[in-house]
Amino acid sequence: MYVMAGKGTASVGQSRGMHASNAYLTHRKNVLVVEDQALLRFLAADMLEDAGYNPILAATADEAMDILSKGEAVDLVFSDVNMPGRINGLDLAETVGARWPQIGVVLTSGAYLQEKRPLPNKAMFLPKPYEWEDVYRALKALQH
């Protein structure tokens, strides 16, 4: 199931390629994909779904915080660092680490990570451009 969060709206729809069996779905990890560029967000969702994850989509870190605060079941976060809004991906990772320490976070950026803050526990950084195999390895390493 995709949860696609657009600017101020959220819709739930049946995702392509998912099996109807609830037993199958319970083994899939939910990954919150946070990316302001729609094409990259949907590409990430497709790639993660093909790898056996359930993507949940947010266009900004602010939207991601709304999803997390509402209690959506999230196992991992895959987020860009630089995005519009009140908070960026690094702020999101710090908040996730403090409030939901069981959730792993993979941060990515095409620009050098200028803020010299240390990453929280259960967080990793991948520079863009990345290979999808690197993303999958990072997500697997952060699963509990």
ChimeraX attribute file (.defattr): number of C-alpha atoms within 10 A of each C-alpha:
attribute: neighborCount
match mode: 1-to-1
recipient: residues
	/A:1	16
	/A:2	17
	/A:3	19
	/A:4	20
	/A:5	20
	/A:6	15
	/A:7	10
	/A:8	7
	/A:9	8
	/A:10	13
	/A:11	9
	/A:12	11
	/A:13	9
	/A:14	9
	/A:15	15
	/A:16	11
	/A:17	11
	/A:18	15
	/A:19	10
	/A:20	8
	/A:21	8
	/A:22	8
	/A:23	9
	/A:24	11
	/A:25	16
	/A:26	9
	/A:27	11
	/A:28	15
	/A:29	20
	/A:30	23
	/A:31	25
	/A:32	25
	/A:33	28
	/A:34	30
	/A:35	26
	/A:36	20
	/A:37	12
	/A:38	14
	/A:39	10
	/A:40	14
	/A:41	22
	/A:42	16
	/A:43	11
	/A:44	20
	/A:45	23
	/A:46	18
	/A:47	15
	/A:48	21
	/A:49	22
	/A:50	13
	/A:51	13
	/A:52	17
	/A:53	21
	/A:54	26
	/A:55	29
	/A:56	25
	/A:57	26
	/A:58	26
	/A:59	24
	/A:60	29
	/A:61	28
	/A:62	20
	/A:63	21
	/A:64	23
	/A:65	15
	/A:66	14
	/A:67	20
	/A:68	16
	/A:69	10
	/A:70	9
	/A:71	8
	/A:72	13
	/A:73	14
	/A:74	19
	/A:75	21
	/A:76	26
	/A:77	26
	/A:78	29
	/A:79	30
	/A:80	29
	/A:81	26
	/A:82	20
	/A:83	18
	/A:84	14
	/A:85	12
	/A:86	9
	/A:87	16
	/A:88	18
	/A:89	27
	/A:90	25
	/A:91	16
	/A:92	23
	/A:93	29
	/A:94	19
	/A:95	14
	/A:96	23
	/A:97	19
	/A:98	12
	/A:99	12
	/A:100	14
	/A:101	16
	/A:102	17
	/A:103	21
	/A:104	27
	/A:105	32
	/A:106	22
	/A:107	25
	/A:108	24
	/A:109	17
	/A:110	13
	/A:111	10
	/A:112	9
	/A:113	15
	/A:114	6
	/A:115	7
	/A:116	6
	/A:117	10
	/A:118	9
	/A:119	16
	/A:120	17
	/A:121	17
	/A:122	20
	/A:123	25
	/A:124	19
	/A:125	19
	/A:126	16
	/A:127	14
	/A:128	13
	/A:129	9
	/A:130	12
	/A:131	10
	/A:132	13
	/A:133	10
	/A:134	11
	/A:135	21
	/A:136	14
	/A:137	10
	/A:138	20
	/A:139	22
	/A:140	13
	/A:141	13
	/A:142	19
	/A:143	14
	/A:144	10
